[in-house]
Amino acid sequence: MSTIRPDIQQMKALKAYGAASGNSVTSPTVEREGGKDFKAALQDILHGEAENVGMKLSGHAAKRIEERKLDMDTDEFFKLRSALDQLKKKGGNNSLVVTNKAAYIVDVGNDTIVTAIDKESMAENVFTKIDSTLFIN
């Protein structure tokens, strides 16, 4: 078993995220066999194989991300992680998070992405049972 850690640039982004959110943040770790890079760890999140990264992906969301060919990169990960922290502080429960790439329904209390919608399809969808919305650039 090895521990996956972000590279130096990603570590700086992670520390900046921690400072901005008022939390002491160290790199997320994922216990996996073999040495994978941080981007590979994000792919593990998509496939439900990652642990200890502070955010979960439902099976439904993973399927939608794959079907809609959404790019879950490091930047998108940090945006969603930051959004969950902000929504917790404001008392959000089931929230809509809109980024430059997509919209996500998140279960704030369980740190879980429930589903994802690409930007092109957002105008055609009705979002129900949400109590808050956060737009992130």
FENJO-V230419 format. One record per backbone hydrogen bond with DSSP energy under -1.0 kcal/mol. NH is the residue of the N-H (numbers start at 0). CO is the residue of the C=O. If there is no record, write none. Layout:
BEGIN
nh->NH co->CO
nh->NH co->CO
END
This chain:
BEGIN
nh->1 co->31
nh->3 co->29
nh->10 co->6
nh->11 co->7
nh->12 co->8
nh->13 co->9
nh->14 co->10
nh->15 co->11
nh->16 co->12
nh->17 co->13
nh->18 co->14
nh->19 co->15
nh->20 co->16
nh->22 co->17
nh->28 co->51
nh->31 co->1
nh->40 co->36
nh->41 co->37
nh->42 co->38
nh->43 co->39
nh->44 co->40
nh->45 co->41
nh->46 co->42
nh->47 co->44
nh->48 co->43
nh->55 co->110
nh->57 co->112
nh->61 co->57
nh->62 co->58
nh->63 co->59
nh->64 co->60
nh->65 co->61
nh->66 co->62
nh->67 co->63
nh->69 co->64
nh->72 co->70
nh->76 co->72
nh->77 co->73
nh->78 co->74
nh->79 co->75
nh->80 co->76
nh->81 co->77
nh->82 co->78
nh->83 co->79
nh->84 co->80
nh->85 co->81
nh->86 co->82
nh->87 co->83
nh->88 co->84
nh->89 co->85
nh->90 co->87
nh->91 co->86
nh->94 co->105
nh->95 co->131
nh->96 co->103
nh->97 co->133
nh->98 co->101
nh->102 co->116
nh->103 co->96
nh->104 co->114
nh->105 co->94
nh->106 co->111
nh->107 co->92
nh->110 co->107
nh->111 co->106
nh->112 co->55
nh->113 co->104
nh->114 co->104
nh->116 co->102
nh->118 co->100
nh->123 co->120
nh->124 co->121
nh->130 co->93
nh->133 co->95
nh->135 co->97
END
